[in-house]
């Protein structure tokens, strides 16, 4: 969490890194109950970050460097401080203002929630309001924090408003939109019970036929937005966040008249295991082929334990939106070795890849943030039992030998940086050919050669992934315990760690096959 002036100063770093675009999480005015994903005004910039003029300057400078800009669109819910919600509270039951949200009478004479739906941040998904006359009244739905009331997309005014919001940002030159929590936007008519047991967790990757997640009507919204994007000259990219049950359900979000791409959470949460990773790659590509959409690949995000840390644990898989489970001691040297190999695997796969801020520096999760610094709503909603996502959101270390490492001119960042990050700063790694930053720069440069090439698996020993992208590129990743012979495989283009005639364990290599 920084400001647009700081981001503008770092655009040359992003261009040098070799990415094509930057995705910015919500920059709108917000009380920050959930890191900006509680939006109070969709047509402005939060004063903490800058102004609309700063956003316009950012766009111009990014485009001059060949970078595109993608912004977050949070359309399932607003902030409780949005004018619409304030008006709904003031207007009372049965008012048109309340039709924009899900206000319902409670059960058991009003004392119990209208149904059994659960929040992604823990606990129930309903909060009771105090009516204008001072008495306990209706309940409102929030699939996330209580400060994030869900919008009712069956109300025409809601759809019309977001049409206008999209056009507002496309008219300013935004290149794309990342749709937050896309499967949440449609609910089953009548809001029936989901069948959740008391204390049930929010497990959308396991749900089928759930009345508040991945309801078919959401695709009508996405098609409507796609028509708006297609009405603009040039390219306007849509990417969805859709944590659903498997690749086939995910593929529905990228049908030809819907979104262009969607995040691949099966890959993000996969353990460091050759068979598991190959299964995810195969099932992803197979599900997307009929709809003609490219895959996306990523191992870390602002919602997930950094993979340098989880790849150094006994259990290397992840639980989306929370800590990797079960917890165990972390070997960060092992985790970094695997993360570097994972970078070459990810960037060699066909489709698009997302590099989460700081991933290119090899940053680990910050697991010892003091409790008083934690800001993720999951912390309080879980009764202070789940620390949440703050450990992957600690600001980047740019330069210097002590916090705040050039991120701010103030005394400290909004989440404290570890003093040990001095050796991981962008400045410290920039001219080191063996650094993780140098590995990413080289990989992103070489990756451009792969555009337009297919992928074919090669026979490989157990625990090893090997595939070709056309006749002049091969990727080999050793996830086994023993070295793998590379004899006759070709010239080494790039390796995640030292290798010669053999590829060590937890190492990846890019090769140019002979012939």
C-alpha positions as CSV (number, residue, x, y, z in Angstrom):
1,X,0.0,0.0,0.0
2,X,1.8,3.1,-1.3
3,X,0.8,6.0,-3.5
4,X,0.6,6.7,-7.2
5,X,3.6,9.0,-7.1
6,X,5.7,6.2,-5.7
7,X,4.4,3.8,-8.3
8,X,5.2,6.3,-11.1
9,X,8.8,6.5,-9.9
10,X,9.0,2.7,-10.0
11,X,7.6,2.2,-13.5
12,X,11.1,2.1,-15.1
13,X,11.9,-0.8,-12.7
14,X,8.8,-2.7,-14.0
15,X,9.8,-2.0,-17.6
16,X,13.4,-3.2,-16.9
17,X,12.0,-6.3,-15.2
18,X,10.3,-7.2,-18.4
19,X,6.6,-7.4,-17.6
20,X,3.9,-6.3,-20.0
21,X,1.4,-4.8,-17.6
22,X,0.9,-3.8,-14.0
23,X,-2.2,-4.8,-12.0
24,X,-3.1,-2.3,-9.3
25,X,-5.3,-3.4,-6.4
26,X,-8.2,-1.0,-5.5
27,X,-7.2,2.7,-5.6
28,X,-10.6,4.1,-4.9
29,X,-11.7,6.1,-1.8
30,X,-12.2,3.5,1.0
31,X,-12.2,3.3,4.8
32,X,-9.8,0.4,4.3
33,X,-11.7,-2.2,6.3
34,X,-10.3,-4.8,3.8
35,X,-7.3,-3.2,2.1
36,X,-9.4,-1.1,-0.3
37,X,-11.7,-3.9,-1.3
38,X,-14.5,-1.9,0.4
39,X,-15.1,0.9,-2.1
40,X,-16.9,4.1,-1.1
41,X,-16.5,5.9,-4.5
42,X,-15.8,4.0,-7.8
43,X,-15.0,7.2,-9.8
44,X,-12.1,8.7,-7.8
45,X,-8.7,7.9,-6.2
46,X,-8.3,7.6,-2.5
47,X,-6.5,10.8,-1.2
48,X,-3.9,8.5,0.5
49,X,-2.9,7.4,-2.9
50,X,-3.2,10.6,-5.0
51,X,-5.7,12.1,-7.3
52,X,-7.3,11.4,-10.7
53,X,-4.7,13.6,-12.2
54,X,-2.0,11.4,-10.7
55,X,-3.8,8.3,-12.2
56,X,-3.9,10.0,-15.6
57,X,-0.2,10.8,-15.4
58,X,0.5,7.2,-14.3
59,X,-1.3,5.9,-17.4
60,X,0.6,8.2,-19.7
61,X,4.0,7.3,-18.3
62,X,3.2,3.6,-18.2
63,X,2.1,3.6,-21.8
64,X,5.2,5.5,-22.9
65,X,7.2,2.7,-21.3
66,X,5.2,0.0,-23.2
67,X,3.4,-1.0,-20.0
68,X,-0.4,-1.5,-19.7
69,X,-2.4,-0.9,-16.6
70,X,-5.1,-3.2,-15.2
71,X,-7.2,-2.0,-12.2
72,X,-9.4,-3.9,-9.8
73,X,-13.1,-3.7,-10.1
74,X,-14.9,-4.7,-6.8
75,X,-18.5,-5.2,-8.0
76,X,-19.9,-7.8,-5.6
77,X,-20.0,-5.4,-2.7
78,X,-19.5,-1.7,-1.7
79,X,-18.2,-0.2,1.4
80,X,-20.6,0.4,4.2
81,X,-19.7,4.0,3.7
82,X,-20.8,4.1,0.1
83,X,-23.6,6.7,-0.3
84,X,-25.9,3.9,-1.5
85,X,-25.6,2.0,1.7
86,X,-26.0,5.0,3.9
87,X,-29.2,5.9,2.0
88,X,-30.4,2.3,2.4
89,X,-29.9,2.4,6.2
90,X,-31.7,5.7,6.4
91,X,-34.6,4.8,4.2
92,X,-35.8,1.8,6.1
93,X,-37.5,-1.5,5.1
94,X,-39.3,-1.8,1.8
95,X,-37.5,1.3,0.3
96,X,-36.1,1.4,-3.2
97,X,-32.7,2.3,-1.7
98,X,-32.6,-1.1,0.1
99,X,-33.3,-2.9,-3.2
100,X,-29.7,-2.2,-4.3
101,X,-28.5,-4.6,-1.5
102,X,-29.8,-7.7,0.1
103,X,-31.9,-6.6,3.1
104,X,-34.1,-9.3,4.5
105,X,-36.2,-9.9,7.6
106,X,-34.7,-12.4,9.9
107,X,-36.1,-15.8,11.0
108,X,-37.3,-16.7,14.4
109,X,-39.2,-13.4,14.7
110,X,-36.4,-11.5,13.2
111,X,-33.8,-12.6,15.8
112,X,-32.0,-15.1,13.5
113,X,-30.3,-14.6,10.1
114,X,-32.4,-15.1,7.0
115,X,-30.4,-18.2,5.9
116,X,-27.3,-20.2,6.7
117,X,-24.8,-18.5,4.3
118,X,-21.3,-18.0,5.5
119,X,-18.7,-15.3,5.1
120,X,-15.3,-15.8,3.3
121,X,-13.7,-14.1,6.3
122,X,-15.3,-16.4,8.9
123,X,-18.6,-16.5,10.6
124,X,-22.1,-15.9,9.2
125,X,-22.8,-13.7,6.2
126,X,-25.6,-11.6,7.7
127,X,-25.5,-8.6,10.1
128,X,-28.6,-7.1,11.7
129,X,-29.2,-3.3,11.5
130,X,-30.7,-0.8,13.8
131,X,-33.6,0.8,12.0
132,X,-34.1,4.6,11.8
133,X,-36.6,4.4,14.7
134,X,-33.9,2.8,16.9
135,X,-35.2,-0.8,17.0
136,X,-33.4,-3.9,15.8
137,X,-34.5,-4.5,12.2
138,X,-33.6,-6.3,9.0
139,X,-30.4,-8.1,8.2
140,X,-28.1,-7.4,5.3
141,X,-25.9,-9.8,3.4
142,X,-22.1,-9.6,3.2
143,X,-20.2,-12.6,1.8
144,X,-17.0,-10.9,3.1
145,X,-16.6,-8.5,6.0
146,X,-19.7,-6.7,7.6
147,X,-18.2,-3.5,6.2
148,X,-18.7,-4.9,2.7
149,X,-22.5,-5.2,2.0
150,X,-23.3,-7.3,-1.1
151,X,-25.0,-5.6,-4.0
152,X,-28.1,-7.1,-5.6
153,X,-27.3,-7.5,-9.2
154,X,-30.8,-8.4,-10.1
155,X,-31.7,-4.7,-9.5
156,X,-31.3,-2.8,-12.9
157,X,-29.8,0.3,-11.3
158,X,-26.8,-1.8,-10.0
159,X,-26.0,-3.1,-13.5
160,X,-26.5,0.3,-15.1
161,X,-24.2,1.9,-12.5
162,X,-21.3,-0.5,-13.2
163,X,-21.7,0.0,-16.9
164,X,-21.0,3.6,-16.3
165,X,-18.1,2.9,-14.0
166,X,-16.5,0.7,-16.6
167,X,-16.8,3.4,-19.2
168,X,-15.5,6.0,-16.9
169,X,-12.2,4.1,-16.5
170,X,-11.9,2.9,-20.1
171,X,-12.5,6.5,-21.2
172,X,-9.5,7.5,-19.1
173,X,-7.3,4.9,-20.9
174,X,-7.3,1.9,-18.5
175,X,-6.2,-1.2,-20.4
176,X,-8.0,-3.8,-18.4
177,X,-10.0,-4.8,-15.4
178,X,-9.4,-7.6,-12.9
179,X,-12.9,-8.6,-11.6
180,X,-12.8,-9.3,-7.8
181,X,-14.8,-12.2,-6.4
182,X,-16.6,-12.7,-9.7
183,X,-18.5,-15.9,-8.7
184,X,-20.2,-14.0,-5.8
185,X,-22.1,-11.5,-7.9
186,X,-25.1,-13.7,-8.6
187,X,-27.3,-15.4,-6.0
188,X,-30.0,-18.0,-6.4
189,X,-33.5,-16.5,-6.4
190,X,-35.2,-16.6,-3.0
191,X,-31.8,-16.9,-1.2
192,X,-32.3,-20.5,-0.1
193,X,-30.2,-22.2,2.6
194,X,-26.9,-23.6,1.3
195,X,-26.9,-26.5,3.7
196,X,-23.9,-25.3,5.6
197,X,-23.2,-26.9,8.9
198,X,-22.8,-24.7,12.0
199,X,-19.3,-23.2,11.9
200,X,-18.8,-24.2,8.3
201,X,-15.8,-22.8,6.5
202,X,-16.0,-20.9,3.2
203,X,-14.7,-23.6,0.8
204,X,-15.8,-22.5,-2.7
205,X,-13.4,-24.8,-4.4
206,X,-15.5,-27.7,-3.1
207,X,-19.0,-26.3,-3.7
208,X,-21.4,-27.5,-6.4
209,X,-24.8,-26.0,-6.8
210,X,-24.2,-23.4,-4.0
211,X,-26.8,-20.7,-3.9
212,X,-24.4,-17.9,-3.2
213,X,-21.3,-18.8,-5.3
214,X,-20.8,-19.6,-9.0
215,X,-24.5,-19.2,-9.8
216,X,-25.1,-19.3,-13.5
217,X,-26.6,-15.8,-13.7
218,X,-23.1,-14.3,-13.1
219,X,-22.3,-15.0,-16.7
220,X,-24.9,-12.6,-17.9
221,X,-23.0,-9.9,-16.0
222,X,-19.7,-10.8,-17.6
223,X,-21.2,-10.9,-21.1
224,X,-22.6,-7.5,-20.6
225,X,-19.2,-6.1,-19.5
226,X,-17.4,-7.9,-22.4
227,X,-19.7,-6.0,-24.8
228,X,-18.7,-2.8,-23.3
229,X,-15.0,-3.6,-23.5
230,X,-15.3,-4.7,-27.1
231,X,-16.9,-1.4,-28.0
232,X,-13.6,0.4,-27.4
233,X,-10.8,0.6,-29.9
234,X,-7.7,-1.4,-29.2
235,X,-7.6,-4.2,-26.6
236,X,-9.4,-4.1,-23.2
237,X,-8.5,-7.1,-21.1
238,X,-10.8,-8.7,-18.5
239,X,-9.4,-11.2,-16.0
240,X,-11.5,-12.7,-13.3
241,X,-10.8,-13.9,-9.8
242,X,-13.0,-17.0,-9.7
243,X,-12.3,-19.6,-7.0
244,X,-14.6,-22.4,-8.2
245,X,-14.9,-26.2,-8.3
246,X,-12.3,-27.3,-10.8
247,X,-11.1,-26.3,-14.3
248,X,-14.3,-27.1,-16.1
249,X,-16.3,-24.6,-14.0
250,X,-13.5,-22.1,-14.3
251,X,-13.6,-22.4,-18.1
252,X,-17.1,-21.1,-18.2
253,X,-15.8,-17.6,-17.1
254,X,-13.7,-17.4,-20.3
255,X,-16.1,-18.5,-23.0
256,X,-15.7,-16.5,-26.2
257,X,-18.2,-13.8,-25.2
258,X,-17.2,-13.5,-21.6
259,X,-13.8,-12.8,-19.9
260,X,-10.5,-13.1,-21.7
261,X,-8.6,-14.9,-18.9
262,X,-9.2,-16.0,-15.3
263,X,-6.8,-16.8,-12.4
264,X,-5.9,-20.4,-12.0
265,X,-6.1,-21.3,-8.3
266,X,-5.6,-25.0,-8.7
267,X,-2.0,-24.1,-9.9
268,X,-1.5,-21.4,-7.2
269,X,-2.4,-23.8,-4.4
270,X,-0.7,-26.9,-5.8
271,X,2.0,-28.6,-3.7
272,X,5.6,-28.8,-4.9
273,X,5.0,-32.3,-6.5
274,X,5.6,-33.3,-10.1
275,X,2.5,-35.5,-10.5
276,X,0.3,-32.8,-8.9
277,X,1.6,-30.0,-11.0
278,X,1.4,-32.0,-14.2
279,X,-2.2,-32.9,-13.4
280,X,-3.1,-29.2,-12.9
281,X,-1.4,-28.2,-16.1
282,X,-3.0,-30.9,-18.1
283,X,-6.5,-30.4,-16.7
284,X,-6.2,-26.6,-17.1
285,X,-5.2,-26.7,-20.7
286,X,-7.8,-29.4,-21.5
287,X,-10.6,-27.4,-19.9
288,X,-9.6,-24.2,-21.7
289,X,-9.0,-25.6,-25.1
290,X,-12.7,-25.9,-26.1
291,X,-13.4,-22.2,-25.3
292,X,-10.1,-21.0,-26.9
293,X,-8.9,-19.1,-23.8
294,X,-5.3,-18.9,-22.6
295,X,-4.3,-20.3,-19.2
296,X,-2.9,-18.2,-16.4
297,X,-0.2,-19.3,-14.0
298,X,0.9,-17.8,-10.6
299,X,2.2,-19.2,-7.3
300,X,1.8,-16.2,-5.0
301,X,-0.7,-13.3,-4.6
302,X,-1.9,-10.8,-2.1
303,X,-4.2,-13.5,-0.7
304,X,-1.7,-16.3,-0.4
305,X,1.3,-17.3,1.7
306,X,4.4,-16.5,-0.3
307,X,5.7,-19.6,-2.0
308,X,9.3,-19.1,-0.9
309,X,7.9,-19.9,2.6
310,X,5.4,-22.6,1.8
311,X,7.8,-24.5,-0.5
312,X,10.2,-24.7,2.4
313,X,7.7,-26.5,4.6
314,X,7.0,-30.2,5.0
315,X,3.5,-29.5,3.5
316,X,4.0,-27.3,0.4
317,X,0.4,-27.0,-0.7
318,X,-1.8,-24.0,0.3
319,X,-5.2,-23.0,1.4
320,X,-6.5,-20.1,-0.7
321,X,-6.9,-16.9,1.4
322,X,-5.1,-18.3,4.5
323,X,-2.0,-19.8,5.8
324,X,-0.5,-23.0,4.3
325,X,-1.8,-25.9,6.3
326,X,-0.7,-27.8,8.2
327,X,1.9,-25.5,9.6
328,X,5.5,-26.7,10.0
329,X,9.0,-25.4,10.4
330,X,10.2,-23.5,7.4
331,X,13.6,-24.1,5.6
332,X,13.8,-20.8,3.7
333,X,17.0,-21.9,1.8
334,X,15.1,-24.9,0.4
335,X,12.0,-22.8,-0.2
336,X,14.0,-20.2,-2.2
337,X,15.6,-23.0,-4.3
338,X,12.2,-24.4,-5.1
339,X,10.7,-21.0,-5.8
340,X,13.4,-20.2,-8.3
341,X,12.8,-23.5,-10.0
342,X,9.0,-22.7,-9.9
343,X,9.6,-19.4,-11.6
344,X,11.2,-21.1,-14.6
345,X,8.4,-23.7,-14.7
346,X,5.7,-21.0,-14.5
347,X,7.3,-18.7,-17.1
348,X,7.8,-21.6,-19.6
349,X,4.1,-22.6,-19.6
350,X,1.8,-21.4,-22.4
351,X,-0.5,-18.6,-21.5
352,X,-0.1,-15.6,-19.2
353,X,1.8,-15.4,-16.0
354,X,1.4,-13.1,-13.0
355,X,4.4,-12.1,-10.9
356,X,3.3,-11.0,-7.4
357,X,5.2,-7.9,-6.1
358,X,8.4,-9.0,-4.4
359,X,8.3,-12.5,-5.8
360,X,11.0,-11.5,-8.2
361,X,13.1,-10.6,-5.1
362,X,12.6,-13.9,-3.5
363,X,10.7,-12.4,-0.5
364,X,9.5,-14.8,2.1
365,X,6.3,-14.5,4.1
366,X,6.6,-12.3,7.2
367,X,5.3,-14.7,9.8
368,X,6.2,-12.7,13.0
369,X,4.2,-9.5,12.5
370,X,3.2,-8.2,15.9
371,X,-0.5,-8.8,16.6
372,X,-1.1,-5.0,17.0
373,X,0.0,-4.6,13.4
374,X,-2.4,-7.1,11.8
375,X,-5.0,-5.5,9.6
376,X,-6.6,-8.3,7.7
377,X,-10.3,-8.6,8.8
378,X,-9.8,-12.4,9.0
379,X,-7.8,-11.8,12.2
380,X,-10.8,-10.4,14.1
381,X,-13.5,-12.4,12.4
382,X,-11.8,-15.6,13.4
383,X,-11.6,-14.6,17.0
384,X,-7.9,-13.9,16.6
385,X,-7.1,-17.4,15.6
386,X,-6.2,-16.9,11.9
387,X,-3.6,-14.3,11.2
388,X,-4.8,-13.7,7.7
389,X,-2.9,-12.4,4.7
390,X,-0.9,-9.5,6.1
391,X,2.3,-11.6,6.0
392,X,2.4,-11.5,2.2
393,X,1.5,-7.8,1.9
394,X,4.5,-6.3,3.7
395,X,5.8,-3.5,1.4
396,X,8.8,-4.0,-0.9
397,X,12.3,-3.3,0.1
398,X,13.8,-1.0,-2.6
399,X,17.2,0.1,-1.3
400,X,19.2,0.8,1.8
401,X,20.3,-1.2,4.8
402,X,17.4,-0.7,7.1
403,X,13.6,-0.3,7.1
404,X,11.7,1.3,5.4
405,X,14.2,0.5,2.6
406,X,13.2,3.4,0.4
407,X,9.5,2.6,0.3
408,X,8.5,5.7,2.1
409,X,10.1,8.9,3.4
410,X,8.3,8.3,6.7
411,X,9.7,6.4,9.6
412,X,8.0,3.1,8.9
413,X,5.7,1.3,6.4
414,X,2.1,0.4,7.1
415,X,3.1,-3.2,7.8
416,X,6.7,-3.4,9.3
417,X,9.5,-4.8,7.2
418,X,12.0,-7.3,8.6
419,X,15.5,-5.8,9.1
420,X,16.9,-8.9,7.4
421,X,15.5,-7.8,4.1
422,X,18.5,-5.5,3.5
423,X,20.1,-8.3,1.4
424,X,16.9,-8.7,-0.6
425,X,16.4,-5.1,-1.8
426,X,16.0,-4.5,-5.4
427,X,19.1,-2.3,-5.4
428,X,21.2,-5.1,-3.7
429,X,20.1,-7.6,-6.3
430,X,20.1,-5.5,-9.5
431,X,23.7,-6.1,-10.5
432,X,24.1,-9.5,-9.0
433,X,23.9,-12.1,-11.9
434,X,23.0,-14.8,-9.4
435,X,20.2,-12.9,-7.7
436,X,16.6,-13.9,-8.0
437,X,15.8,-10.5,-9.6
438,X,18.4,-11.3,-12.3
439,X,16.8,-14.7,-12.8
440,X,13.4,-13.2,-13.4
441,X,14.7,-10.5,-15.7
442,X,16.5,-13.1,-17.8
443,X,13.5,-15.4,-17.8
444,X,11.0,-12.7,-18.8
445,X,13.3,-11.7,-21.7
446,X,13.7,-15.2,-23.0
447,X,10.0,-16.0,-22.5
448,X,9.1,-13.6,-25.4
449,X,10.6,-16.2,-27.8
450,X,7.8,-18.6,-26.8
451,X,4.8,-16.7,-28.2
452,X,2.9,-18.7,-30.7
453,X,4.5,-22.1,-29.8
454,X,2.7,-25.1,-28.5
455,X,3.6,-27.4,-25.6
456,X,4.4,-31.1,-25.6
457,X,5.5,-33.2,-22.7
458,X,8.6,-35.4,-22.9
459,X,9.3,-38.7,-21.2
460,X,11.1,-38.1,-17.9
461,X,12.0,-39.9,-14.8
462,X,9.5,-40.0,-11.9
463,X,9.5,-36.6,-10.1
464,X,10.7,-34.7,-13.2
465,X,8.7,-32.4,-15.5
466,X,10.0,-32.0,-19.0
467,X,8.3,-30.3,-22.0
468,X,9.1,-28.6,-25.2
469,X,7.7,-25.3,-26.6
470,X,8.5,-25.7,-30.3
471,X,11.7,-27.2,-31.6
472,X,14.1,-24.8,-30.0
473,X,13.0,-24.6,-26.3
474,X,12.9,-27.2,-23.6
475,X,12.1,-26.9,-19.9
476,X,13.2,-29.5,-17.4
477,X,12.3,-29.3,-13.7
478,X,13.7,-31.7,-11.2
479,X,11.3,-32.2,-8.2
480,X,12.9,-35.5,-7.3
481,X,15.5,-36.2,-4.6
482,X,18.3,-37.2,-6.9
483,X,20.1,-35.4,-9.8
484,X,18.9,-35.9,-13.4
485,X,21.2,-36.5,-16.3
486,X,21.1,-33.7,-18.9
487,X,23.4,-35.3,-21.4
488,X,22.3,-34.6,-25.0
489,X,19.5,-32.4,-23.9
490,X,20.9,-29.2,-25.5
491,X,22.5,-25.9,-24.7
492,X,21.6,-24.3,-21.4
493,X,19.8,-21.0,-21.8
494,X,19.0,-20.4,-18.2
495,X,19.0,-22.3,-14.9
496,X,17.5,-21.6,-11.6
497,X,20.6,-22.8,-9.8
498,X,24.0,-24.3,-10.4
499,X,23.9,-27.2,-12.9
500,X,26.3,-29.0,-15.2
501,X,25.9,-32.4,-16.8
502,X,23.3,-33.2,-14.1
503,X,20.3,-31.2,-12.9
504,X,20.2,-31.1,-9.1
505,X,17.1,-31.6,-7.0
506,X,14.7,-28.7,-6.8
507,X,16.3,-27.0,-9.8
508,X,14.9,-26.1,-13.3
509,X,16.7,-25.4,-16.6
510,X,15.8,-24.0,-19.9
511,X,17.5,-25.6,-22.9
512,X,17.9,-25.1,-26.6
513,X,17.8,-28.6,-28.0
514,X,20.3,-29.4,-30.8
515,X,19.4,-30.3,-34.3
